[in-house]
Amino acid sequence: MSKRRPCHPTLRWSAWAFTLALLGIACAPLPADGENARAGKRTPANVMSFEGAAWLERDGRDKEERPDLVLQAMELKPGMKVAEIGAGTGYFSRRIAKEVGPTGKVYAVDIQPEMLDLLKKYAAREGITNIVPVLGGETDPKLPWGGVDRILLVDVYHEFQKPEPMLARIRESLAPGGTVVLIEYRAEGDSASHILPAHRMSVEQVLSEWNSAGFELANQIETLPSQHLFIFSTRRGARVPPTP
């Protein structure tokens, strides 16, 4: 979901403090706990408060993240039902809403009501009426089962504190033929060296976790300036009944 809490749980960040932390200046990532370290597991990154929302609407984000290329990769069509998990202020959700048009629908999922309030404000300012704000949870994005054509996650999966049940719910939410577009800053090379290592992922990490959750890689695109872009479909036979 959106970055939900500061490095220390008793502190609240300003947008500037969060920006410094994400760039690796203000605070270091939490070390892996002993059990995870021994098992070789990845520890989820620290997450941000809604007070860091200015980072999501920063000047230069269009150039840094190329949303035009992301939308092109999603192959959106008018009338589609699309979800963005970790929508934050709706930077991507608003763009998607324009692509799917008035007959389409965008489920903008976040776990912070304050983020959804900001999203609604930005959408109203642009006259967008086909976004449905959804207050999700740590283990459930609260999406309709089998009813979403595209699901987008931008720089948020690495912060899921409970990724396994979330991936199961994401899989259950996809309509037949639906796909998930996952974007993460690259751990490999130096194109994302300005981002804290805990907020980056390697191809190996992503594929290991998503393949084991019943997804298969349909495409991998490396034309974004500093992020991986993965397109996943569900593996045949991997779909399961809705979770109660």
C-alpha positions, 0 to 999 in steps of 0.5 A, a space after each residue: 500500500 502507500 508508505 504507511 509509517 516512519 522509521 521510528 513508530 513514535 515519530 511523524 514525518 514531514 514530506 521533506 524528512 520522508 524524501 531524505 529517508 527514501 534517498 537513504 540520507 535520513 535513516 537506515 532500513 531496519 535490519 532483518 530479524 534473526 529468523 528471516 536472516 537465517 532463512 534468507 528471506 527478504 525483510 519488508 522495507 519501512 513504510 511512510 506516513 501520509 505526511 509524505 504525500 508530497 513525494 507522490 506529486 513531486 515535480 519531475 516525477 513524469 520524467 523520472 518514472 515515465 507514466 506514459 510508458 507504464 500506461 502503454 504497457 498496461 494495454 488499457 481499453 475503454 470500459 476496463 476495470 482497473 485497480 491500483 493498490 497503494 494508490 496514495 494520492 492517485 498519481 497513476 489512478 487519475 491517469 488510468 481513469 482517463 484512459 478507461 473513460 467514463 464506461 470504465 472504473 478505477 479502484 484506488 486502494 490505500 490503507 490510509 483514509 488521509 491518502 484517499 482524502 487527498 486522492 479525492 481532492 485531486 480527482 475532483 480538481 481534474 473533473 474525474 468521476 470514475 475512480 472508486 476509493 477503497 480503504 484496503 487492509 494489510 492482507 486484503 485490498 478489498 477488490 471484487 473477486 474475479 472482476 478486475 482486468 488490470 492491477 497496478 502496483 508502483 513501488 509498493 510491493 516491497 513494503 507489504 508487511 504480509 505479502 503472501 495473503 496479499 498476493 493470494 487476494 490479488 490473484 483472486 481479484 483478477 478477471 479471466 485474462 487479467 494481468 498485474 503490472 508490478 513496478 519496483 526500483 532496480 536493485 541491480 546496477 546504479 540506475 536507482 542508486 539514489 533510492 534506499 536499498 530497502 526500497 529496491 528489488 532485484 528480478 530474482 527477488 520478484 520472480 521468486 516471490 511472485 512465481 511461488 504465489 501462483 503468477 507467471 511472468 508474461 513480460 518484463 520491460 526495462 525501458 523505464 529510467 530506474 525501475 523494473 516493470 513486470 507483467 504477470 498473469 495467473 498460472 493455469 490451475 492456480 486460481 482458488 475460490 474466494 477467501 472467506 
